[in-house]
Amino acid sequence: MTNSEVEDDEIMRQVQEDHLSELSNESCSHYMWSYQKLFQMAHGLKPIINDPKRSTELSSITGKVHLTMYIHVYAHICSLLTYYR
């Protein structure tokens, strides 16, 4: 690992710590739980990622998950804006 890579890793770690410090304890716990689950699943994803057809399918599913999360957040923001009018 080069010095610039080590510095980048340190910067990313600091950014993550700063982000986590802004979250509530409940949000932080949920974030860490999700991260641990993803980390556990990562090993099992390697064969899928290495298979072009399955990798494309995984990318499509991941995109749909992201879209669903964005829609959920948008709906939540809209409900908050409506509530505080």
PyMOL Python script that loads the backbone (N, CA, C, O; Angstrom):
from pymol import cmd

cmd.read_pdbstr("""\
ATOM      1  N   MET A   1       0.846  -1.176   0.000  1.00  0.00           N
ATOM      2  CA  MET A   1       0.000   0.000   0.000  1.00  0.00           C
ATOM      3  C   MET A   1       0.895   1.245   0.000  1.00  0.00           C
ATOM      4  O   MET A   1       1.845   1.327   0.779  1.00  0.00           O
ATOM      5  N   THR A   2       0.595   2.202  -0.866  1.00  0.00           N
ATOM      6  CA  THR A   2       1.393   3.418  -0.930  1.00  0.00           C
ATOM      7  C   THR A   2       0.938   4.405   0.142  1.00  0.00           C
ATOM      8  O   THR A   2      -0.109   4.234   0.767  1.00  0.00           O
ATOM      9  N   ASN A   3       1.748   5.435   0.335  1.00  0.00           N
ATOM     10  CA  ASN A   3       1.405   6.463   1.333  1.00  0.00           C
ATOM     11  C   ASN A   3       0.090   7.143   1.003  1.00  0.00           C
ATOM     12  O   ASN A   3      -0.709   7.416   1.899  1.00  0.00           O
ATOM     13  N   SER A   4      -0.147   7.420  -0.285  1.00  0.00           N
ATOM     14  CA  SER A   4      -1.395   8.094  -0.660  1.00  0.00           C
ATOM     15  C   SER A   4      -2.602   7.200  -0.394  1.00  0.00           C
ATOM     16  O   SER A   4      -3.665   7.691  -0.016  1.00  0.00           O
ATOM     17  N   GLU A   5      -2.443   5.880  -0.589  1.00  0.00           N
ATOM     18  CA  GLU A   5      -3.539   4.954  -0.292  1.00  0.00           C
ATOM     19  C   GLU A   5      -3.818   4.891   1.199  1.00  0.00           C
ATOM     20  O   GLU A   5      -4.974   4.833   1.617  1.00  0.00           O
ATOM     21  N   VAL A   6      -2.762   4.902   2.003  1.00  0.00           N
ATOM     22  CA  VAL A   6      -2.921   4.904   3.461  1.00  0.00           C
ATOM     23  C   VAL A   6      -3.603   6.190   3.907  1.00  0.00           C
ATOM     24  O   VAL A   6      -4.496   6.163   4.753  1.00  0.00           O
ATOM     25  N   GLU A   7      -3.179   7.322   3.333  1.00  0.00           N
ATOM     26  CA  GLU A   7      -3.801   8.605   3.662  1.00  0.00           C
ATOM     27  C   GLU A   7      -5.271   8.618   3.254  1.00  0.00           C
ATOM     28  O   GLU A   7      -6.118   9.115   3.996  1.00  0.00           O
ATOM     29  N   ASP A   8      -5.576   8.067   2.070  1.00  0.00           N
ATOM     30  CA  ASP A   8      -6.971   7.996   1.624  1.00  0.00           C
ATOM     31  C   ASP A   8      -7.802   7.155   2.574  1.00  0.00           C
ATOM     32  O   ASP A   8      -8.930   7.518   2.906  1.00  0.00           O
ATOM     33  N   ASP A   9      -7.241   6.016   3.018  1.00  0.00           N
ATOM     34  CA  ASP A   9      -7.956   5.158   3.969  1.00  0.00           C
ATOM     35  C   ASP A   9      -8.213   5.891   5.282  1.00  0.00           C
ATOM     36  O   ASP A   9      -9.292   5.776   5.863  1.00  0.00           O
ATOM     37  N   GLU A  10      -7.220   6.643   5.745  1.00  0.00           N
ATOM     38  CA  GLU A  10      -7.381   7.399   6.991  1.00  0.00           C
ATOM     39  C   GLU A  10      -8.442   8.490   6.843  1.00  0.00           C
ATOM     40  O   GLU A  10      -9.232   8.722   7.758  1.00  0.00           O
ATOM     41  N   ILE A  11      -8.455   9.150   5.699  1.00  0.00           N
ATOM     42  CA  ILE A  11      -9.456  10.188   5.441  1.00  0.00           C
ATOM     43  C   ILE A  11     -10.849   9.567   5.406  1.00  0.00           C
ATOM     44  O   ILE A  11     -11.779  10.102   6.009  1.00  0.00           O
ATOM     45  N   MET A  12     -11.001   8.439   4.706  1.00  0.00           N
ATOM     46  CA  MET A  12     -12.298   7.778   4.629  1.00  0.00           C
ATOM     47  C   MET A  12     -12.768   7.312   6.012  1.00  0.00           C
ATOM     48  O   MET A  12     -13.951   7.412   6.336  1.00  0.00           O
ATOM     49  N   ARG A  13     -11.843   6.807   6.813  1.00  0.00           N
ATOM     50  CA  ARG A  13     -12.181   6.368   8.158  1.00  0.00           C
ATOM     51  C   ARG A  13     -12.654   7.558   8.996  1.00  0.00           C
ATOM     52  O   ARG A  13     -13.617   7.440   9.754  1.00  0.00           O
ATOM     53  N   GLN A  14     -11.980   8.702   8.862  1.00  0.00           N
ATOM     54  CA  GLN A  14     -12.374   9.900   9.603  1.00  0.00           C
ATOM     55  C   GLN A  14     -13.735  10.411   9.152  1.00  0.00           C
ATOM     56  O   GLN A  14     -14.556  10.813   9.976  1.00  0.00           O
ATOM     57  N   VAL A  15     -13.978  10.396   7.832  1.00  0.00           N
ATOM     58  CA  VAL A  15     -15.274  10.817   7.300  1.00  0.00           C
ATOM     59  C   VAL A  15     -16.374   9.920   7.853  1.00  0.00           C
ATOM     60  O   VAL A  15     -17.436  10.399   8.253  1.00  0.00           O
ATOM     61  N   GLN A  16     -16.113   8.613   7.874  1.00  0.00           N
ATOM     62  CA  GLN A  16     -17.106   7.676   8.403  1.00  0.00           C
ATOM     63  C   GLN A  16     -17.361   7.941   9.883  1.00  0.00           C
ATOM     64  O   GLN A  16     -18.514   7.950  10.317  1.00  0.00           O
ATOM     65  N   GLU A  17     -16.308   8.155  10.660  1.00  0.00           N
ATOM     66  CA  GLU A  17     -16.472   8.446  12.086  1.00  0.00           C
ATOM     67  C   GLU A  17     -17.259   9.737  12.293  1.00  0.00           C
ATOM     68  O   GLU A  17     -18.122   9.805  13.169  1.00  0.00           O
ATOM     69  N   ASP A  18     -16.967  10.754  11.496  1.00  0.00           N
ATOM     70  CA  ASP A  18     -17.712  12.015  11.594  1.00  0.00           C
ATOM     71  C   ASP A  18     -19.185  11.810  11.272  1.00  0.00           C
ATOM     72  O   ASP A  18     -20.062  12.340  11.953  1.00  0.00           O
ATOM     73  N   HIS A  19     -19.446  11.035  10.225  1.00  0.00           N
ATOM     74  CA  HIS A  19     -20.830  10.757   9.832  1.00  0.00           C
ATOM     75  C   HIS A  19     -21.555  10.002  10.943  1.00  0.00           C
ATOM     76  O   HIS A  19     -22.684  10.345  11.294  1.00  0.00           O
ATOM     77  N   LEU A  20     -20.916   8.986  11.492  1.00  0.00           N
ATOM     78  CA  LEU A  20     -21.541   8.195  12.552  1.00  0.00           C
ATOM     79  C   LEU A  20     -21.795   9.025  13.803  1.00  0.00           C
ATOM     80  O   LEU A  20     -22.784   8.804  14.502  1.00  0.00           O
ATOM     81  N   SER A  21     -20.915   9.974  14.091  1.00  0.00           N
ATOM     82  CA  SER A  21     -21.079  10.788  15.300  1.00  0.00           C
ATOM     83  C   SER A  21     -22.298  11.701  15.205  1.00  0.00           C
ATOM     84  O   SER A  21     -22.804  12.166  16.226  1.00  0.00           O
ATOM     85  N   GLU A  22     -22.776  11.963  13.973  1.00  0.00           N
ATOM     86  CA  GLU A  22     -23.944  12.821  13.777  1.00  0.00           C
ATOM     87  C   GLU A  22     -25.264  12.053  13.898  1.00  0.00           C
ATOM     88  O   GLU A  22     -26.333  12.657  13.977  1.00  0.00           O
ATOM     89  N   LEU A  23     -25.181  10.729  13.912  1.00  0.00           N
ATOM     90  CA  LEU A  23     -26.388   9.908  13.952  1.00  0.00           C
ATOM     91  C   LEU A  23     -26.831   9.644  15.387  1.00  0.00           C
ATOM     92  O   LEU A  23     -26.031   9.694  16.322  1.00  0.00           O
ATOM     93  N   SER A  24     -28.118   9.361  15.538  1.00  0.00           N
ATOM     94  CA  SER A  24     -28.618   8.947  16.841  1.00  0.00           C
ATOM     95  C   SER A  24     -28.056   7.561  17.153  1.00  0.00           C
ATOM     96  O   SER A  24     -27.567   6.870  16.259  1.00  0.00           O
ATOM     97  N   ASN A  25     -28.126   7.162  18.408  1.00  0.00           N
ATOM     98  CA  ASN A  25     -27.638   5.839  18.794  1.00  0.00           C
ATOM     99  C   ASN A  25     -28.384   4.739  18.043  1.00  0.00           C
ATOM    100  O   ASN A  25     -27.789   3.746  17.624  1.00  0.00           O
ATOM    101  N   GLU A  26     -29.692   4.929  17.878  1.00  0.00           N
ATOM    102  CA  GLU A  26     -30.505   3.937  17.175  1.00  0.00           C
ATOM    103  C   GLU A  26     -30.080   3.836  15.710  1.00  0.00           C
ATOM    104  O   GLU A  26     -29.919   2.735  15.183  1.00  0.00           O
ATOM    105  N   SER A  27     -29.900   4.971  15.059  1.00  0.00           N
ATOM    106  CA  SER A  27     -29.479   4.976  13.651  1.00  0.00           C
ATOM    107  C   SER A  27     -28.089   4.374  13.507  1.00  0.00           C
ATOM    108  O   SER A  27     -27.826   3.614  12.576  1.00  0.00           O
ATOM    109  N   CYS A  28     -27.213   4.715  14.424  1.00  0.00           N
ATOM    110  CA  CYS A  28     -25.845   4.193  14.387  1.00  0.00           C
ATOM    111  C   CYS A  28     -25.856   2.675  14.553  1.00  0.00           C
ATOM    112  O   CYS A  28     -25.146   1.967  13.839  1.00  0.00           O
ATOM    113  N   SER A  29     -26.652   2.176  15.483  1.00  0.00           N
ATOM    114  CA  SER A  29     -26.749   0.728  15.702  1.00  0.00           C
ATOM    115  C   SER A  29     -27.287   0.033  14.459  1.00  0.00           C
ATOM    116  O   SER A  29     -26.787  -1.022  14.067  1.00  0.00           O
ATOM    117  N   HIS A  30     -28.306   0.623  13.838  1.00  0.00           N
ATOM    118  CA  HIS A  30     -28.883   0.044  12.624  1.00  0.00           C
ATOM    119  C   HIS A  30     -27.852   0.044  11.492  1.00  0.00           C
ATOM    120  O   HIS A  30     -27.732  -0.938  10.759  1.00  0.00           O
ATOM    121  N   TYR A  31     -27.122   1.130  11.354  1.00  0.00           N
ATOM    122  CA  TYR A  31     -26.092   1.246  10.329  1.00  0.00           C
ATOM    123  C   TYR A  31     -25.027   0.165  10.525  1.00  0.00           C
ATOM    124  O   TYR A  31     -24.635  -0.509   9.572  1.00  0.00           O
ATOM    125  N   MET A  32     -24.566   0.006  11.759  1.00  0.00           N
ATOM    126  CA  MET A  32     -23.527  -0.978  12.039  1.00  0.00           C
ATOM    127  C   MET A  32     -24.054  -2.397  11.828  1.00  0.00           C
ATOM    128  O   MET A  32     -23.327  -3.250  11.319  1.00  0.00           O
ATOM    129  N   TRP A  33     -25.306  -2.664  12.210  1.00  0.00           N
ATOM    130  CA  TRP A  33     -25.913  -3.979  11.995  1.00  0.00           C
ATOM    131  C   TRP A  33     -25.978  -4.283  10.497  1.00  0.00           C
ATOM    132  O   TRP A  33     -25.631  -5.381  10.061  1.00  0.00           O
ATOM    133  N   SER A  34     -26.427  -3.298   9.719  1.00  0.00           N
ATOM    134  CA  SER A  34     -26.519  -3.482   8.262  1.00  0.00           C
ATOM    135  C   SER A  34     -25.148  -3.740   7.656  1.00  0.00           C
ATOM    136  O   SER A  34     -24.996  -4.606   6.794  1.00  0.00           O
ATOM    137  N   TYR A  35     -24.153  -2.991   8.107  1.00  0.00           N
ATOM    138  CA  TYR A  35     -22.787  -3.154   7.603  1.00  0.00           C
ATOM    139  C   TYR A  35     -22.275  -4.557   7.912  1.00  0.00           C
ATOM    140  O   TYR A  35     -21.673  -5.199   7.052  1.00  0.00           O
ATOM    141  N   GLN A  36     -22.508  -5.035   9.127  1.00  0.00           N
ATOM    142  CA  GLN A  36     -22.052  -6.366   9.508  1.00  0.00           C
ATOM    143  C   GLN A  36     -22.732  -7.445   8.669  1.00  0.00           C
ATOM    144  O   GLN A  36     -22.087  -8.409   8.256  1.00  0.00           O
ATOM    145  N   LYS A  37     -24.035  -7.285   8.414  1.00  0.00           N
ATOM    146  CA  LYS A  37     -24.755  -8.257   7.584  1.00  0.00           C
ATOM    147  C   LYS A  37     -24.198  -8.264   6.158  1.00  0.00           C
ATOM    148  O   LYS A  37     -23.994  -9.328   5.573  1.00  0.00           O
ATOM    149  N   LEU A  38     -23.954  -7.077   5.601  1.00  0.00           N
ATOM    150  CA  LEU A  38     -23.389  -7.001   4.255  1.00  0.00           C
ATOM    151  C   LEU A  38     -22.000  -7.623   4.210  1.00  0.00           C
ATOM    152  O   LEU A  38     -21.653  -8.314   3.252  1.00  0.00           O
ATOM    153  N   PHE A  39     -21.213  -7.376   5.243  1.00  0.00           N
ATOM    154  CA  PHE A  39     -19.866  -7.926   5.318  1.00  0.00           C
ATOM    155  C   PHE A  39     -19.921  -9.458   5.360  1.00  0.00           C
ATOM    156  O   PHE A  39     -19.095 -10.125   4.738  1.00  0.00           O
ATOM    157  N   GLN A  40     -20.897 -10.014   6.095  1.00  0.00           N
ATOM    158  CA  GLN A  40     -21.055 -11.467   6.167  1.00  0.00           C
ATOM    159  C   GLN A  40     -21.470 -12.044   4.812  1.00  0.00           C
ATOM    160  O   GLN A  40     -21.051 -13.142   4.446  1.00  0.00           O
ATOM    161  N   MET A  41     -22.289 -11.302   4.075  1.00  0.00           N
ATOM    162  CA  MET A  41     -22.777 -11.786   2.781  1.00  0.00           C
ATOM    163  C   MET A  41     -21.744 -11.636   1.671  1.00  0.00           C
ATOM    164  O   MET A  41     -21.828 -12.324   0.653  1.00  0.00           O
ATOM    165  N   ALA A  42     -20.778 -10.752   1.850  1.00  0.00           N
ATOM    166  CA  ALA A  42     -19.827 -10.436   0.782  1.00  0.00           C
ATOM    167  C   ALA A  42     -19.108 -11.674   0.263  1.00  0.00           C
ATOM    168  O   ALA A  42     -18.925 -11.816  -0.946  1.00  0.00           O
ATOM    169  N   HIS A  43     -18.700 -12.563   1.147  1.00  0.00           N
ATOM    170  CA  HIS A  43     -17.973 -13.763   0.723  1.00  0.00           C
ATOM    171  C   HIS A  43     -18.839 -14.611  -0.213  1.00  0.00           C
ATOM    172  O   HIS A  43     -18.337 -15.149  -1.200  1.00  0.00           O
ATOM    173  N   GLY A  44     -20.115 -14.732   0.087  1.00  0.00           N
ATOM    174  CA  GLY A  44     -21.018 -15.516  -0.741  1.00  0.00           C
ATOM    175  C   GLY A  44     -21.343 -14.868  -2.076  1.00  0.00           C
ATOM    176  O   GLY A  44     -21.815 -15.538  -2.995  1.00  0.00           O
ATOM    177  N   LEU A  45     -21.092 -13.566  -2.189  1.00  0.00           N
ATOM    178  CA  LEU A  45     -21.383 -12.857  -3.438  1.00  0.00           C
ATOM    179  C   LEU A  45     -20.282 -13.027  -4.484  1.00  0.00           C
ATOM    180  O   LEU A  45     -20.506 -12.755  -5.663  1.00  0.00           O
ATOM    181  N   LYS A  46     -19.108 -13.469  -4.070  1.00  0.00           N
ATOM    182  CA  LYS A  46     -17.981 -13.571  -4.996  1.00  0.00           C
ATOM    183  C   LYS A  46     -18.308 -14.424  -6.229  1.00  0.00           C
ATOM    184  O   LYS A  46     -18.015 -13.990  -7.343  1.00  0.00           O
ATOM    185  N   PRO A  47     -18.905 -15.627  -6.081  1.00  0.00           N
ATOM    186  CA  PRO A  47     -19.228 -16.401  -7.278  1.00  0.00           C
ATOM    187  C   PRO A  47     -20.239 -15.693  -8.185  1.00  0.00           C
ATOM    188  O   PRO A  47     -20.181 -15.822  -9.408  1.00  0.00           O
ATOM    189  N   ILE A  48     -21.154 -14.954  -7.582  1.00  0.00           N
ATOM    190  CA  ILE A  48     -22.150 -14.224  -8.369  1.00  0.00           C
ATOM    191  C   ILE A  48     -21.483 -13.092  -9.145  1.00  0.00           C
ATOM    192  O   ILE A  48     -21.777 -12.874 -10.320  1.00  0.00           O
ATOM    193  N   ILE A  49     -20.596 -12.386  -8.485  1.00  0.00           N
ATOM    194  CA  ILE A  49     -19.912 -11.256  -9.122  1.00  0.00           C
ATOM    195  C   ILE A  49     -19.016 -11.739 -10.261  1.00  0.00           C
ATOM    196  O   ILE A  49     -18.882 -11.065 -11.282  1.00  0.00           O
ATOM    197  N   ASN A  50     -18.408 -12.905 -10.080  1.00  0.00           N
ATOM    198  CA  ASN A  50     -17.515 -13.439 -11.109  1.00  0.00           C
ATOM    199  C   ASN A  50     -18.259 -14.005 -12.314  1.00  0.00           C
ATOM    200  O   ASN A  50     -17.644 -14.212 -13.360  1.00  0.00           O
ATOM    201  N   ASP A  51     -19.546 -14.258 -12.204  1.00  0.00           N
ATOM    202  CA  ASP A  51     -20.366 -14.765 -13.322  1.00  0.00           C
ATOM    203  C   ASP A  51     -21.037 -13.563 -13.994  1.00  0.00           C
ATOM    204  O   ASP A  51     -21.893 -12.926 -13.380  1.00  0.00           O
ATOM    205  N   PRO A  52     -20.667 -13.234 -15.254  1.00  0.00           N
ATOM    206  CA  PRO A  52     -21.193 -12.020 -15.900  1.00  0.00           C
ATOM    207  C   PRO A  52     -22.719 -11.921 -15.907  1.00  0.00           C
ATOM    208  O   PRO A  52     -23.269 -10.852 -15.644  1.00  0.00           O
ATOM    209  N   LYS A  53     -23.410 -13.030 -16.205  1.00  0.00           N
ATOM    210  CA  LYS A  53     -24.871 -12.986 -16.264  1.00  0.00           C
ATOM    211  C   LYS A  53     -25.459 -12.714 -14.881  1.00  0.00           C
ATOM    212  O   LYS A  53     -26.339 -11.867 -14.724  1.00  0.00           O
ATOM    213  N   ARG A  54     -24.968 -13.432 -13.898  1.00  0.00           N
ATOM    214  CA  ARG A  54     -25.480 -13.252 -12.536  1.00  0.00           C
ATOM    215  C   ARG A  54     -25.074 -11.893 -11.973  1.00  0.00           C
ATOM    216  O   ARG A  54     -25.822 -11.293 -11.202  1.00  0.00           O
ATOM    217  N   SER A  55     -23.902 -11.409 -12.350  1.00  0.00           N
ATOM    218  CA  SER A  55     -23.445 -10.098 -11.898  1.00  0.00           C
ATOM    219  C   SER A  55     -24.355  -8.995 -12.431  1.00  0.00           C
ATOM    220  O   SER A  55     -24.681  -8.046 -11.718  1.00  0.00           O
ATOM    221  N   THR A  56     -24.764  -9.133 -13.704  1.00  0.00           N
ATOM    222  CA  THR A  56     -25.692  -8.161 -14.294  1.00  0.00           C
ATOM    223  C   THR A  56     -27.029  -8.185 -13.561  1.00  0.00           C
ATOM    224  O   THR A  56     -27.626  -7.140 -13.304  1.00  0.00           O
ATOM    225  N   GLU A  57     -27.491  -9.380 -13.231  1.00  0.00           N
ATOM    226  CA  GLU A  57     -28.750  -9.526 -12.487  1.00  0.00           C
ATOM    227  C   GLU A  57     -28.620  -8.897 -11.099  1.00  0.00           C
ATOM    228  O   GLU A  57     -29.536  -8.217 -10.636  1.00  0.00           O
ATOM    229  N   LEU A  58     -27.487  -9.122 -10.436  1.00  0.00           N
ATOM    230  CA  LEU A  58     -27.247  -8.533  -9.116  1.00  0.00           C
ATOM    231  C   LEU A  58     -27.235  -7.013  -9.204  1.00  0.00           C
ATOM    232  O   LEU A  58     -27.785  -6.338  -8.334  1.00  0.00           O
ATOM    233  N   SER A  59     -26.612  -6.471 -10.245  1.00  0.00           N
ATOM    234  CA  SER A  59     -26.584  -5.021 -10.427  1.00  0.00           C
ATOM    235  C   SER A  59     -27.989  -4.463 -10.596  1.00  0.00           C
ATOM    236  O   SER A  59     -28.320  -3.411 -10.049  1.00  0.00           O
ATOM    237  N   SER A  60     -28.808  -5.172 -11.354  1.00  0.00           N
ATOM    238  CA  SER A  60     -30.194  -4.748 -11.571  1.00  0.00           C
ATOM    239  C   SER A  60     -30.970  -4.753 -10.260  1.00  0.00           C
ATOM    240  O   SER A  60     -31.699  -3.807  -9.960  1.00  0.00           O
ATOM    241  N   ILE A  61     -30.813  -5.810  -9.487  1.00  0.00           N
ATOM    242  CA  ILE A  61     -31.501  -5.904  -8.191  1.00  0.00           C
ATOM    243  C   ILE A  61     -31.022  -4.804  -7.257  1.00  0.00           C
ATOM    244  O   ILE A  61     -31.826  -4.174  -6.569  1.00  0.00           O
ATOM    245  N   THR A  62     -29.722  -4.575  -7.231  1.00  0.00           N
ATOM    246  CA  THR A  62     -29.156  -3.530  -6.370  1.00  0.00           C
ATOM    247  C   THR A  62     -29.708  -2.165  -6.757  1.00  0.00           C
ATOM    248  O   THR A  62     -30.031  -1.352  -5.891  1.00  0.00           O
ATOM    249  N   GLY A  63     -29.817  -1.915  -8.053  1.00  0.00           N
ATOM    250  CA  GLY A  63     -30.388  -0.651  -8.516  1.00  0.00           C
ATOM    251  C   GLY A  63     -31.827  -0.478  -8.065  1.00  0.00           C
ATOM    252  O   GLY A  63     -32.233   0.615  -7.670  1.00  0.00           O
ATOM    253  N   LYS A  64     -32.603  -1.562  -8.123  1.00  0.00           N
ATOM    254  CA  LYS A  64     -33.994  -1.501  -7.674  1.00  0.00           C
ATOM    255  C   LYS A  64     -34.082  -1.262  -6.171  1.00  0.00           C
ATOM    256  O   LYS A  64     -34.974  -0.553  -5.704  1.00  0.00           O
ATOM    257  N   VAL A  65     -33.159  -1.852  -5.415  1.00  0.00           N
ATOM    258  CA  VAL A  65     -33.129  -1.629  -3.962  1.00  0.00           C
ATOM    259  C   VAL A  65     -32.820  -0.164  -3.673  1.00  0.00           C
ATOM    260  O   VAL A  65     -33.471   0.454  -2.830  1.00  0.00           O
ATOM    261  N   HIS A  66     -31.829   0.394  -4.369  1.00  0.00           N
ATOM    262  CA  HIS A  66     -31.488   1.809  -4.177  1.00  0.00           C
ATOM    263  C   HIS A  66     -32.670   2.699  -4.502  1.00  0.00           C
ATOM    264  O   HIS A  66     -32.975   3.627  -3.753  1.00  0.00           O
ATOM    265  N   LEU A  67     -33.339   2.425  -5.617  1.00  0.00           N
ATOM    266  CA  LEU A  67     -34.502   3.213  -6.014  1.00  0.00           C
ATOM    267  C   LEU A  67     -35.584   3.146  -4.942  1.00  0.00           C
ATOM    268  O   LEU A  67     -36.187   4.163  -4.599  1.00  0.00           O
ATOM    269  N   THR A  68     -35.827   1.957  -4.417  1.00  0.00           N
ATOM    270  CA  THR A  68     -36.829   1.793  -3.367  1.00  0.00           C
ATOM    271  C   THR A  68     -36.459   2.606  -2.124  1.00  0.00           C
ATOM    272  O   THR A  68     -37.318   3.228  -1.500  1.00  0.00           O
ATOM    273  N   MET A  69     -35.169   2.592  -1.773  1.00  0.00           N
ATOM    274  CA  MET A  69     -34.732   3.370  -0.601  1.00  0.00           C
ATOM    275  C   MET A  69     -34.918   4.865  -0.853  1.00  0.00           C
ATOM    276  O   MET A  69     -35.371   5.589   0.033  1.00  0.00           O
ATOM    277  N   TYR A  70     -34.574   5.329  -2.045  1.00  0.00           N
ATOM    278  CA  TYR A  70     -34.741   6.747  -2.361  1.00  0.00           C
ATOM    279  C   TYR A  70     -36.212   7.151  -2.310  1.00  0.00           C
ATOM    280  O   TYR A  70     -36.557   8.216  -1.798  1.00  0.00           O
ATOM    281  N   ILE A  71     -37.069   6.292  -2.845  1.00  0.00           N
ATOM    282  CA  ILE A  71     -38.510   6.582  -2.820  1.00  0.00           C
ATOM    283  C   ILE A  71     -38.998   6.657  -1.379  1.00  0.00           C
ATOM    284  O   ILE A  71     -39.780   7.542  -1.033  1.00  0.00           O
ATOM    285  N   HIS A  72     -38.541   5.736  -0.542  1.00  0.00           N
ATOM    286  CA  HIS A  72     -38.943   5.728   0.869  1.00  0.00           C
ATOM    287  C   HIS A  72     -38.492   7.016   1.568  1.00  0.00           C
ATOM    288  O   HIS A  72     -39.259   7.632   2.307  1.00  0.00           O
ATOM    289  N   VAL A  73     -37.249   7.410   1.326  1.00  0.00           N
ATOM    290  CA  VAL A  73     -36.726   8.636   1.957  1.00  0.00           C
ATOM    291  C   VAL A  73     -37.497   9.853   1.443  1.00  0.00           C
ATOM    292  O   VAL A  73     -37.857  10.734   2.225  1.00  0.00           O
ATOM    293  N   TYR A  74     -37.749   9.906   0.140  1.00  0.00           N
ATOM    294  CA  TYR A  74     -38.497  11.017  -0.436  1.00  0.00           C
ATOM    295  C   TYR A  74     -39.896  11.106   0.169  1.00  0.00           C
ATOM    296  O   TYR A  74     -40.362  12.193   0.511  1.00  0.00           O
ATOM    297  N   ALA A  75     -40.565   9.958   0.301  1.00  0.00           N
ATOM    298  CA  ALA A  75     -41.908   9.942   0.895  1.00  0.00           C
ATOM    299  C   ALA A  75     -41.862  10.407   2.344  1.00  0.00           C
ATOM    300  O   ALA A  75     -42.755  11.122   2.799  1.00  0.00           O
ATOM    301  N   HIS A  76     -40.834  10.007   3.061  1.00  0.00           N
ATOM    302  CA  HIS A  76     -40.684  10.420   4.460  1.00  0.00           C
ATOM    303  C   HIS A  76     -40.478  11.936   4.553  1.00  0.00           C
ATOM    304  O   HIS A  76     -41.077  12.596   5.402  1.00  0.00           O
ATOM    305  N   ILE A  77     -39.641  12.474   3.687  1.00  0.00           N
ATOM    306  CA  ILE A  77     -39.388  13.922   3.675  1.00  0.00           C
ATOM    307  C   ILE A  77     -40.675  14.667   3.331  1.00  0.00           C
ATOM    308  O   ILE A  77     -40.999  15.677   3.956  1.00  0.00           O
ATOM    309  N   CYS A  78     -41.403  14.170   2.337  1.00  0.00           N
ATOM    310  CA  CYS A  78     -42.668  14.817   1.959  1.00  0.00           C
ATOM    311  C   CYS A  78     -43.662  14.808   3.118  1.00  0.00           C
ATOM    312  O   CYS A  78     -44.356  15.799   3.349  1.00  0.00           O
ATOM    313  N   SER A  79     -43.733  13.699   3.843  1.00  0.00           N
ATOM    314  CA  SER A  79     -44.666  13.641   4.971  1.00  0.00           C
ATOM    315  C   SER A  79     -44.234  14.602   6.070  1.00  0.00           C
ATOM    316  O   SER A  79     -45.082  15.214   6.719  1.00  0.00           O
ATOM    317  N   LEU A  80     -42.928  14.746   6.291  1.00  0.00           N
ATOM    318  CA  LEU A  80     -42.448  15.708   7.285  1.00  0.00           C
ATOM    319  C   LEU A  80     -42.765  17.129   6.877  1.00  0.00           C
ATOM    320  O   LEU A  80     -43.182  17.940   7.704  1.00  0.00           O
ATOM    321  N   LEU A  81     -42.568  17.437   5.596  1.00  0.00           N
ATOM    322  CA  LEU A  81     -42.866  18.792   5.115  1.00  0.00           C
ATOM    323  C   LEU A  81     -44.350  19.102   5.235  1.00  0.00           C
ATOM    324  O   LEU A  81     -44.733  20.218   5.587  1.00  0.00           O
ATOM    325  N   THR A  82     -45.169  18.126   4.946  1.00  0.00           N
ATOM    326  CA  THR A  82     -46.627  18.305   5.081  1.00  0.00           C
ATOM    327  C   THR A  82     -46.998  18.497   6.545  1.00  0.00           C
ATOM    328  O   THR A  82     -47.848  19.328   6.865  1.00  0.00           O
ATOM    329  N   TYR A  83     -46.379  17.748   7.420  1.00  0.00           N
ATOM    330  CA  TYR A  83     -46.689  17.813   8.854  1.00  0.00           C
ATOM    331  C   TYR A  83     -46.306  19.176   9.433  1.00  0.00           C
ATOM    332  O   TYR A  83     -47.035  19.727  10.258  1.00  0.00           O
ATOM    333  N   TYR A  84     -45.154  19.725   9.000  1.00  0.00           N
ATOM    334  CA  TYR A  84     -44.661  20.971   9.587  1.00  0.00           C
ATOM    335  C   TYR A  84     -45.143  22.232   8.863  1.00  0.00           C
ATOM    336  O   TYR A  84     -44.644  23.322   9.145  1.00  0.00           O
ATOM    337  N   ARG A  85     -46.084  22.111   7.951  1.00  0.00           N
ATOM    338  CA  ARG A  85     -46.613  23.303   7.276  1.00  0.00           C
ATOM    339  C   ARG A  85     -47.496  24.091   8.162  1.00  0.00           C
ATOM    340  O   ARG A  85     -48.022  25.124   7.749  1.00  0.00           O
TER     341      ARG A  85
END
""", "prot")
cmd.dss("prot")
cmd.show_as("cartoon", "prot")
cmd.util.cbc("prot")
cmd.orient("prot")
